[in-house]
């Protein structure tokens, strides 16, 4: 991972400064894809879309925060930019924060609501990602309600949303609907579809690893060998 410039933002509510780190290059070694669609890169901080101001404690979309400038790695701001030295980094929002954003009306249209609900779902699933215990699915009333609404919003969406919807249905134990939702996926999503079908057939609601970097390399080698046979 090679760090890029730090973007200096102002809170849309109170103008307090915050720093958004960026990256010029990311090493994909050890990447994991999960059945809920979340992709994880070791040692790579998650880029947030909604954050909480550390001064006024209000939530805001990063996309609407005014950008004042940037500091290159190791650079010290001088003159008018001296106030940028020591600015705190933005803090990613947790499941409760995304659900709060929805309640506060931060979704101006259905696509934004879907985005907030997917991120709330992912952050709620985070506690299960490296657990081996059963019960790795939404169980609190808030998490279940969020998954149910996500299923509605993802209906008739593109292939990625089809997989989100199928996974949410599976995690809620609605296996017949989950199977039906997988129909029509193109061949690009064969691996994900077959993995979902295996889990549904086993009656599993648990979050699982979909595939890892090693799996992708093995499948690519098998495909190349088949084409050269």
Secondary structure, 3 states (H helix, E strand, C coil): CEEEEEEEEECCCCCCEEEEEEEEECCCCCCEEECCCCEECCCCCCCCCEEECCCCCCEEEHHHCEEEEEECCCCCCCHHHHHHCCCCECCECCHHHHHHHHHCCCCCCHHHHHHHHHHHHHHHHHHHCCCCCCCCCCCCHHHHHHHHHHHHHCCCCCHHHHHHHHHHHHHCCCHHHHHHHCCCCCHHHHHHHHHHHHHHHCCCCCCCEEEEHHHHHHHHHHHHHHHHC
